[in-house]
Amino acid sequence: MAIPSAKRLRVLVIDDDRDVLEFFSESLDALGHVPLLAANGPSGLARLHEKPDAMIVDFAMPGMNGAEVAERVRNIIPGLPIVFATGYADTDAIEPVRGDAPMLRKPFKLADLAEALQIATTKAP
């Protein structure tokens, strides 16, 4: 059952876990959004030319973590709504880079994802 959204968003999802990417893809589709998937920071940055309306990024990834990805994205597309997703227990490490971006804690429910995207896109300029 799809949960209706006010606007169909193109959402870039960057996560190094293949199963998590699949779950995000199915969840975003159920919400009526278009998922753009990337398995790591560099491949996510390469997809920015597709002009996403929002981004969901995993915090704990090898190589380039979510904070580093978000910093780069904020320089390339200022104002792009960002949601940090994490199963990482020590969320204190996220706080300094998160700003006012919503945090989606794994595992999450469809309603949590919808709410995080709503908050992020409402705050966007």
ABEGO torsion letter per residue (X at the ends): XBBBBABBBBBBBBBABAAAAAAAAAAAAAAGBBBBBBABAAAAAAAAAAGBABBBBBABBBGBBAAAAAAAAAAABBGBBBBBBBABABAAAAAAAAEABBBBBOBBBAAAAAAAAAAAAAABX
